Amino acid sequence: TMPNNLVIPPILKDKLKYSEKNKELNWLDASMSPQEEEALIKLSQDPSLPPDSPFLIAVNELIQGLRTIPTPLDVLQLQGNLAQAINTLRNQERVLQDSLDSLKLVLGLPTDILLTIDDSMLKPFQVIDPRLKSLETEVTDFINIWAEYDEDNPSTDQLFATSSAFSDLLKRVEEVGFSILDEDVEKLRKNLDTRLAELDNEEDQLRVKSDVERDFMLLEDARARLKNLERDVLTIEERIRVNDAGVPMDDETPIEVIIADDDSAELLDISSDSLALFPKQERRIELLKDLKVAHERLLQVTRSLTVVEIGTRVEEIDIADFDIPQEQVVLNAVENRLDLMNEKAKVTDARRRMEVLANKLMATVNFVLEGDIRNAGGANPVDFAGKYSEIRTGVRFTAPLVRVQQRNEYRASLIAYQRARRDYMALEDQVKLQVRRNWRQLSVQKRNLETSRLQLRLAARQYESAVDEAMAPAQPGAASRSGLLGTNLIQALNSVVSAQNSLIQNWVTYEQNRLGIYRDMGIMEIGPDGMWNDPVYRKPADQETQEELPGRQSLPDAEPDDGTEEAVPIPENNDGLGLFSPLRIRSGWDCQTDRLAEKLDEFQQAGLYRVCHQTRREKAVSDQSVSSRVS
């Protein structure tokens, strides 16, 4: 008997169950961790319990039994794979934090400031709804209820309670699971024509259409199987009532069978060994088996819902289309690239310089007229006389052959012009190469995305088949499958994870190339907040609220740089500690110190640097000053 004043610790509440009817202590798990074993031993060492307490004996038998039960090879394989996955996840989380710190340094922010990633764009890639996961877990955990029953002699009350709980579970599957799938299917029906129009060839269109129709068919099949389950459960409940009420027996039925139910056998003191199988007891065993079969069928229904949801949500992932032909892409790049325009301007400048220097090489003829007008040297200074004056005329001719310096300069300008032409041609070829490469990569990534959708569908079906195979009972006389089922499950799980990662990676690469090709074409428009004016990244809500965010306000207009520097005073914090050290900035970039101070106040009020200040305040030196960097 379970001690009345015994309090079960929280770590054991979900796994340690006591059956009052069968007087059994049950452990609802295949294994026991060292922490759980220690808690169970402490529970059995209660000073109020006598040494020969049945509870203490049951606990020791339970622990010893779990220690001696060998762990199947399939379970060991899954546990090893889980441990490896946990280590991989920890390393990936560390790499993420390291990357965030590196990003802070690039942005000019302290590494100890709080920075998070907005992953809302990855929400469409959540192909399994968390509510559906919880529902499948609830259906799977329903099996724990059998551990509390005596499978050889279940009571009528237990059957009624199990049937009622199973009916409630069926309702939750219908209300939660199918409602989620109905919403996804409705969205897919509305966008199916658009989805098919995005595909380039007819083969992909037929494949997607066939997969979607198969998903719809599987959903309706799962709905029909759930309805059949509901009817079967009602039939089982009616059979339980009939069995509990008893059935009329004919005169040829042996007397042992007529009186051989639980209560009459106990009242008449009849040994069960001397009787045949009791009709009511046998029927209760069959009813319990029918409930177990119904539970397995419900598990298959919920797994079918997961497969259908993966298929529908994979098709709902929206990919930003890029329909500019390759020739137009190259033309846009040649016409709009500023660096190409600058290089073309250098060629023009080199050509003009060459023409100027070529003009200096031309022959020149100068007509020279010189004269000296003098006076007679008397008292009158303006008494000019022709006999004292001289006038000289002549012609000065310079041939190109004697212009050595100009000829050298002209030859250097010819070389510089040819270099500028070749630099321009090389840059133009490089630009064309970049955009052509991005265009081809974009085209390949778009097709890879379609393949990744199909890969994820197939991985989901593979996982469903592997689970069904693992849950199926072994056939009599069949060869041992030890280790094979675990390997199949591991491969199926890895396939699902790999397919999801491949889909996200291909989408990220696609977006990187789409961003890169707009940049390389020179037609990328950047808003005042530094974000690309693209429908994917610039939502209508962002356009309405971007001016309200202090971190997205545009910088003051720049003034001409005179090369001087000045110190800008930074406002003090309320507690007297300097939040920022004096900031040295170029006066040409921003001489409006008042507006800069207002922006720093806005940043401080918005909490942008509050974490940085709180962290560094702990490291303040004796003069109670804290310095930080701002960029």
C-alpha positions in Angstrom: 0.0 0.0 0.0 1.2 3.5 -0.8 2.0 5.5 2.3 -0.6 8.2 2.9 1.8 10.9 4.0 4.4 10.3 1.3 5.0 13.3 -1.0 6.3 12.4 -4.5 9.0 14.8 -5.7 8.3 16.8 -8.9 11.0 14.9 -10.9 9.1 11.7 -10.3 5.5 12.8 -10.6 5.1 12.1 -14.4 6.8 8.7 -14.3 6.0 7.1 -11.0 2.4 5.8 -10.8 0.7 3.7 -8.2 -2.2 1.5 -9.2 -4.6 1.3 -6.2 -6.6 -1.5 -7.8 -3.7 -3.7 -8.7 -1.5 -2.7 -5.8 1.4 -2.1 -8.2 4.1 0.6 -8.4 4.8 1.3 -12.1 7.5 3.3 -13.8 6.2 4.9 -17.0 9.5 5.1 -18.9 12.0 2.7 -20.5 14.9 4.0 -18.5 15.8 5.9 -15.3 18.3 8.7 -15.0 20.7 8.8 -12.1 18.9 11.9 -10.7 15.6 10.1 -10.8 17.1 7.0 -9.2 18.6 9.1 -6.4 15.2 10.8 -5.8 13.4 7.5 -5.7 15.9 6.1 -3.2 15.5 9.2 -1.0 11.8 8.7 -1.2 12.1 5.1 0.0 14.4 6.1 2.9 11.6 8.0 4.7 12.2 7.6 8.4 8.4 7.0 8.9 8.6 3.8 6.8 9.6 0.5 8.5 12.5 -1.5 7.0 10.2 -4.2 5.7 7.7 -1.8 4.2 6.1 -3.2 1.0 6.7 0.2 -0.6 10.4 0.0 0.1 10.5 -3.5 -1.4 8.6 -2.4 -4.5 11.0 0.5 -5.0 14.1 -1.7 -4.7 12.5 -4.2 -7.2 11.7 -1.4 -9.5 15.2 0.0 -9.5 16.8 -3.4 -9.8 14.5 -4.3 -12.7 15.4 -1.2 -14.7 19.1 -1.8 -14.1 19.0 -5.4 -15.4 16.8 -4.7 -18.4 19.1 -4.5 -21.4 18.7 -1.4 -23.6 17.8 -2.3 -27.2 20.3 -1.5 -29.9 17.8 0.7 -31.7 17.4 2.8 -28.6 21.2 3.1 -28.1 21.6 4.3 -31.6 18.9 7.0 -31.2 20.4 8.1 -27.9 23.9 8.4 -29.4 22.6 10.4 -32.3 20.7 12.6 -29.9 23.8 13.3 -27.9 25.7 14.2 -31.1 22.9 16.5 -32.2 22.9 18.3 -28.8 26.7 19.0 -29.1 26.2 20.2 -32.7 23.4 22.6 -31.5 25.6 24.0 -28.7 28.4 24.7 -31.2 26.1 26.4 -33.6 24.7 28.6 -30.9 28.3 29.6 -29.9 29.1 30.4 -33.6 25.9 32.5 -33.8 27.0 34.6 -30.8 30.5 34.9 -32.1 29.1 36.2 -35.4 26.9 38.7 -33.6 29.9 40.0 -31.8 31.8 40.4 -35.0 28.9 42.2 -36.5 28.9 44.6 -33.6 32.5 45.4 -34.2 31.8 46.1 -37.9 29.0 48.4 -36.9 31.3 50.2 -34.4 29.3 49.0 -31.4 30.7 47.5 -28.1 30.6 43.8 -28.1 28.7 43.7 -24.8 25.7 45.6 -26.1 22.5 43.6 -26.6 21.9 42.7 -30.2 19.2 40.3 -31.5 18.3 38.9 -34.9 14.9 39.5 -36.4 14.1 36.1 -37.8 10.5 36.9 -38.9 11.5 36.3 -42.5 12.2 32.7 -41.7 8.7 32.1 -40.3 7.3 30.6 -43.6 10.0 27.9 -43.3 8.4 26.6 -40.1 6.7 23.8 -41.9 5.4 22.1 -38.8 3.1 24.1 -36.5 4.1 23.9 -32.8 0.5 23.2 -31.9 0.5 20.1 -34.2 3.8 18.9 -32.5 2.2 19.3 -29.1 -0.9 17.4 -30.3 1.2 14.5 -31.6 3.1 14.4 -28.4 -0.1 14.2 -26.4 -1.4 11.4 -28.6 1.9 9.5 -28.2 1.9 10.0 -24.4 -1.6 8.6 -24.1 0.1 5.2 -24.1 1.2 5.8 -20.5 -2.3 5.1 -19.4 -1.9 1.4 -20.0 0.8 1.1 -17.4 -1.7 1.8 -14.7 -3.9 -1.1 -15.7 -3.8 -4.9 -15.2 -3.9 -6.0 -18.8 -5.0 -9.5 -17.8 -7.9 -8.2 -15.8 -8.9 -4.5 -16.5 -11.9 -3.2 -14.6 -15.0 -1.8 -16.2 -14.3 1.6 -14.6 -10.9 1.8 -16.1 -12.3 0.9 -19.5 -14.9 3.6 -19.2 -12.3 6.2 -18.1 -9.9 5.2 -20.9 -12.7 5.4 -23.5 -13.8 8.8 -22.3 -10.3 10.2 -22.3 -9.7 8.8 -25.8 -12.9 10.4 -27.0 -11.7 13.8 -25.7 -8.4 13.2 -27.4 -10.2 12.5 -30.7 -12.1 15.8 -30.3 -8.9 17.7 -29.8 -7.3 16.2 -32.8 -10.3 17.2 -34.9 -10.6 20.7 -33.4 -6.9 21.6 -33.3 -5.2 19.4 -35.9 -7.7 19.5 -38.7 -8.4 23.2 -38.1 -4.7 24.0 -38.7 -4.6 21.9 -41.8 -7.8 23.4 -43.1 -6.3 26.9 -42.8 -3.2 25.8 -44.7 -5.2 24.1 -47.4 -7.4 27.2 -47.9 -4.3 29.4 -48.3 -2.8 27.0 -50.7 -6.0 26.8 -52.8 -6.0 30.6 -53.1 -2.4 30.9 -54.2 -2.1 27.7 -56.2 -2.5 29.4 -59.6 0.2 31.9 -58.7 2.4 29.1 -57.5 2.0 27.2 -60.7 2.6 30.3 -62.8 6.0 30.8 -61.1 7.3 27.5 -62.5 9.3 27.7 -65.7 8.5 24.3 -67.3 5.4 22.2 -67.7 7.0 19.2 -66.0 7.4 21.1 -62.7 3.9 22.4 -62.9 2.5 18.9 -63.4 4.6 17.6 -60.5 3.5 20.3 -58.1 -0.1 20.0 -59.1 0.1 16.2 -58.5 1.7 16.7 -55.1 -0.9 19.2 -54.0 -3.7 17.0 -55.1 -2.1 14.1 -53.2 -1.9 16.3 -50.1 -5.6 17.1 -50.4 -6.5 13.5 -50.8 -4.4 12.5 -47.8 -6.1 15.1 -45.7 -9.6 13.9 -46.7 -8.4 10.3 -46.1 -7.2 11.2 -42.6 -10.5 13.0 -41.9 -12.4 9.9 -42.9 -10.2 7.6 -40.7 -10.8 9.9 -37.8 -14.6 9.7 -38.3 -14.3 5.9 -38.4 -12.3 6.0 -35.2 -15.0 8.1 -33.5 -17.7 5.6 -34.6 -15.5 2.7 -33.4 -15.0 4.3 -30.0 -18.7 4.8 -29.6 -19.1 1.1 -30.4 -16.5 0.2 -27.9 -18.2 2.3 -25.2 -21.5 0.6 -26.0 -19.8 -2.8 -25.8 -18.4 -1.9 -22.4 -21.9 -1.0 -21.1 -23.4 -4.3 -22.5 -20.6 -6.3 -21.0 -21.0 -4.6 -17.6 -24.7 -5.2 -17.6 -24.3 -8.9 -18.5 -25.8 -11.0 -21.3 -28.4 -13.7 -21.1 -27.0 -17.2 -21.3 -28.8 -20.3 -22.6 -29.3 -23.6 -20.7 -26.5 -25.4 -22.5 -23.8 -22.9 -21.2 -21.7 -24.5 -18.4 -22.5 -23.3 -14.9 -18.9 -22.3 -14.5 -19.2 -19.8 -17.3 -22.5 -18.3 -16.0 -21.1 -17.5 -12.6 -17.5 -16.9 -13.6 -17.3 -13.2 -13.4 -15.1 -11.3 -10.9 -17.6 -10.6 -8.3 -19.4 -14.0 -8.3 -16.2 -16.0 -8.2 -15.1 -14.1 -5.1 -18.5 -14.4 -3.4 -18.8 -18.1 -4.0 -15.1 -18.7 -3.1 -14.4 -20.4 -6.4 -10.8 -20.7 -7.5 -10.1 -19.1 -10.9 -7.8 -21.9 -11.8 -10.7 -24.4 -11.9 -12.8 -22.3 -14.2 -12.6 -21.6 -17.9 -11.9 -18.0 -19.1 -14.5 -15.7 -17.6 -16.7 -14.2 -20.3 -16.8 -10.7 -18.8 -13.1 -10.7 -18.1 -12.3 -12.0 -21.6 -14.4 -9.3 -23.1 -12.8 -6.6 -21.1 -9.4 -7.8 -22.3 -10.6 -7.7 -25.9 -12.1 -4.2 -25.3 -8.7 -3.0 -23.9 -7.0 -4.4 -27.0 -9.5 -2.6 -29.2 -8.7 0.6 -27.5 -5.0 0.1 -28.0 -5.6 -0.6 -31.7 -7.7 2.6 -31.9 -4.8 4.5 -30.3 -2.3 3.2 -32.9 -4.7 4.2 -35.7 -5.0 7.7 -34.2 -1.2 8.0 -34.1 -1.1 7.2 -37.8 -3.7 9.9 -38.4 -1.7 12.5 -36.6 1.5 11.6 -38.5 -0.5 11.8 -41.7 -1.5 15.4 -40.7 2.2 16.2 -40.2 3.1 15.0 -43.6 0.2 16.9 -45.2 1.2 20.1 -43.4 4.8 19.8 -44.5 3.6 19.4 -48.1 1.2 22.4 -48.0 3.5 24.8 -46.2 6.4 24.0 -48.4 4.3 25.1 -51.4 3.2 28.3 -49.6 6.8 29.5 -49.3 6.9 32.7 -51.4 10.0 33.3 -53.5 10.7 36.8 -54.8 10.6 36.5 -58.5 13.4 37.9 -60.8 12.3 38.0 -64.4 14.8 40.4 -66.0 16.4 38.7 -69.1 20.2 38.2 -69.2 20.7 40.7 -72.0 18.8 43.4 -70.2 20.7 42.7 -67.0 24.0 43.3 -68.8 22.6 46.5 -70.5 21.4 47.8 -67.1 24.8 47.2 -65.6 26.7 49.0 -68.4 24.4 52.0 -68.3 24.0 52.4 -64.5 27.3 51.3 -62.9 28.9 54.4 -61.4 32.3 52.9 -61.2 32.0 52.1 -64.9 31.0 55.7 -65.6 34.0 57.0 -63.6 36.3 54.7 -65.6 34.7 56.0 -68.8 35.3 59.6 -67.6 39.0 58.7 -67.1 39.2 57.5 -70.7 37.6 60.8 -71.9 40.1 62.8 -69.8 43.0 60.8 -71.2 41.7 61.4 -74.7 41.4 65.1 -74.2 44.9 65.3 -72.6 46.2 63.5 -75.6 44.6 65.9 -78.0 45.9 68.9 -76.1 49.5 67.5 -76.2 49.0 66.6 -79.9 48.2 70.2 -80.6 51.4 71.3 -79.0 53.4 69.2 -81.5 52.1 71.2 -84.5 54.6 73.6 -86.3 54.3 77.2 -85.4 55.1 80.4 -87.4 55.4 83.7 -85.5 55.7 87.1 -87.2 57.9 89.3 -85.0 57.8 93.1 -85.0 60.1 95.0 -82.6 61.1 98.6 -82.3 63.0 101.1 -80.1 61.7 104.7 -80.0 64.3 107.2 -78.6 64.6 111.0 -78.2 67.5 113.2 -79.0 68.7 113.3 -75.5 68.0 116.9 -74.9 66.0 118.7 -72.3 62.7 117.6 -73.9 62.1 114.0 -72.9 59.4 113.6 -75.6 61.4 114.9 -78.4 61.4 111.6 -80.3 63.5 111.4 -83.5 63.4 108.9 -86.2 67.1 108.8 -86.7 67.6 107.6 -83.2 64.8 104.9 -83.3 64.9 101.3 -84.7 62.2 99.0 -86.1 62.9 95.3 -86.6 60.6 92.7 -88.4 61.1 89.0 -88.9 59.5 85.5 -89.1 60.1 82.8 -86.4 59.3 79.2 -87.4 59.5 76.2 -85.1 59.3 72.7 -86.7 57.8 69.6 -85.0 61.1 67.8 -85.2 62.7 70.0 -82.6 59.8 69.6 -80.0 61.4 66.8 -78.0 59.8 67.4 -74.7 56.3 67.8 -76.2 56.9 64.7 -78.3 57.7 62.7 -75.2 54.7 64.0 -73.3 52.5 63.2 -76.3 53.8 59.7 -76.4 53.2 59.3 -72.7 49.6 60.5 -73.2 49.1 57.9 -75.9 50.2 55.2 -73.6 48.0 56.6 -70.8 45.1 56.8 -73.1 45.5 53.2 -74.2 45.9 52.1 -70.6 42.7 54.0 -69.7 40.9 52.3 -72.6 42.0 48.9 -71.6 41.2 49.5 -67.9 37.7 50.6 -69.0 37.3 47.5 -71.2 38.6 45.2 -68.4 36.2 46.8 -65.9 33.3 46.5 -68.4 34.1 42.9 -69.0 34.3 42.3 -65.2 31.0 43.9 -64.7 29.4 41.8 -67.4 31.0 38.8 -65.9 29.6 39.6 -62.4 26.0 40.2 -63.6 26.0 37.2 -65.9 27.4 35.0 -63.2 24.8 36.3 -60.7 22.1 35.8 -63.2 23.0 32.2 -63.8 23.5 31.5 -60.1 20.1 33.1 -59.5 18.5 30.9 -62.1 20.1 27.7 -60.6 19.2 28.6 -57.1 15.5 29.1 -58.1 15.5 25.6 -59.6 17.3 24.3 -56.5 14.6 25.7 -54.3 12.0 23.7 -56.2 14.2 20.6 -55.8 14.5 21.4 -52.0 10.7 21.5 -51.7 10.5 18.1 -53.2 13.4 16.8 -51.1 11.5 17.9 -47.9 8.3 16.2 -49.0 10.2 13.0 -49.6 12.0 13.2 -46.3 8.7 13.7 -44.5 7.3 10.5 -46.2 10.5 8.6 -45.4 10.2 9.6 -41.7 6.5 8.5 -41.6 7.4 5.2 -43.1 10.3 4.6 -40.7 8.1 5.4 -37.7 5.3 3.1 -38.9 7.8 0.3 -39.5 9.3 0.8 -36.0 5.9 0.8 -34.4 4.7 -2.3 -36.3 4.7 -5.6 -34.3 7.2 -8.2 -35.2 5.9 -10.9 -37.5 6.2 -14.5 -36.1 9.2 -16.3 -37.6 10.6 -13.1 -39.1 14.3 -12.3 -38.9 15.6 -10.1 -36.1 15.5 -6.3 -37.0 17.7 -5.2 -34.0 19.6 -2.1 -35.0 18.0 -1.8 -38.4 15.0 0.1 -37.2 17.2 2.5 -35.2 19.3 3.1 -38.3 16.3 3.7 -40.5 14.9 6.2 -37.9 18.2 8.1 -37.7 18.5 8.3 -41.5 14.9 9.5 -41.7 15.4 12.2 -39.0 18.7 13.3 -40.6 17.0 13.5 -44.0 14.3 15.8 -42.6 16.8 18.1 -40.9 19.1 18.1 -43.9 16.1 18.9 -46.2 15.0 21.8 -44.1 18.5 23.2 -43.8 19.0 22.8 -47.6 15.7 24.7 -48.3 16.6 27.6 -46.0 20.2 27.7 -47.3 19.1 27.7 -50.9 16.6 30.5 -50.1 19.3 32.6 -48.4 21.7 32.1 -51.3 18.9 33.0 -53.7 18.3 36.3 -51.8 22.0 37.0 -51.6 22.4 36.7 -55.4 19.2 38.7 -56.0 20.6 41.5 -53.8 23.9 41.2 -55.5 22.6 41.4 -59.0 20.6 44.5 -58.2 23.8 46.0 -56.7 25.9 45.0 -59.6 23.4 46.5 -62.1 23.6 49.8 -60.2 19.8 50.1 -59.7 19.5 49.2 -56.0 17.7 52.0 -54.2 18.6 52.5 -50.6 16.2 54.3 -48.2 17.2 57.0 -45.7 17.4 54.3 -43.0 19.9 52.2 -45.0 17.5 49.5 -46.1 16.9 48.4 -49.6 13.6 49.6 -51.1 12.4 46.2 -52.1 8.9 44.7 -51.6 10.4 41.7 -49.7 12.3 43.8 -47.2 10.3 47.0 -47.3 6.9 46.1 -45.9 4.1 48.7 -45.9 4.2 48.7 -42.1 7.9 49.4 -42.1 7.4 52.4 -44.4 4.8 53.8 -42.0 6.9 53.4 -38.9 10.5 53.8 -40.0 10.5 57.6 -39.4 9.3 57.0 -35.8 12.3 54.8 -34.9 15.2 56.8 -33.5 17.8 54.4 -34.8 16.5 55.0 -38.4 16.5 58.7 -38.6 18.6 60.2 -41.3 21.9 61.9 -40.5 22.2 65.7 -40.7 23.3 67.2 -44.0 27.1 67.2 -44.4 29.1 70.4 -44.8 32.2 70.8 -46.9 35.3 69.3 -45.1 37.8 71.9 -44.2 40.1 69.3 -42.7 39.8 70.5 -39.1 38.7 68.5 -36.1 36.9 69.6 -33.0 35.7 67.9 -29.8 32.0 67.5 -29.4 30.6 67.6 -25.8 28.6 64.6 -24.8 25.7 65.0 -22.4 26.2 63.6 -18.9 24.0 60.8 -17.5 21.6 61.5 -14.6 23.8 59.8 -12.1 26.8 62.0 -12.9 28.7 59.3 -14.7 29.8 60.2 -18.2 27.9 57.9 -20.6 30.3 58.6 -23.5 33.8 59.8 -23.7 34.5 63.0 -25.7 34.0 62.1 -29.3 36.4 63.4 -32.0 34.7 63.8 -35.3 35.4 65.4 -38.6 33.8 68.8 -38.6 33.1 68.4 -42.3 30.8 65.5 -41.6 28.8 67.1 -38.8 29.4 70.5 -37.1 25.9 70.7 -35.7 26.7 69.6 -32.2 23.2 70.4 -30.9 21.5 68.0 -33.3 24.1 65.3 -32.5 23.5 65.7 -28.8 19.7 65.4 -29.4 20.3 62.1 -31.3 22.5 60.8 -28.5 19.7 61.6 -26.0 17.2 59.8 -28.2 19.5 56.7 -28.4 19.9 56.8 -24.6 16.1 57.1 -24.0 15.4 54.3 -26.5 17.8 52.0 -24.4 20.2 51.6 -27.3 23.3 52.1 -25.1 21.8 51.4 -21.7 23.1 47.9 -21.6 26.5 49.0 -22.5 26.5 51.6 -19.8 25.2 49.2 -17.1 27.9 46.7 -18.1 30.8 49.1 -18.0 29.6 50.8 -14.9 30.7 47.8 -13.0 34.2 48.3 -14.4 34.4 52.0 -13.5 37.7 53.2 -12.1 38.2 55.3 -9.0 37.3 58.6 -10.7 33.8 57.2 -11.4 34.0 57.8 -15.1 32.9 55.4 -17.8 33.9 55.6 -21.4 32.3 54.0 -24.3 32.5 54.2 -28.0 29.9 55.3 -30.5 29.9 55.2 -34.2 
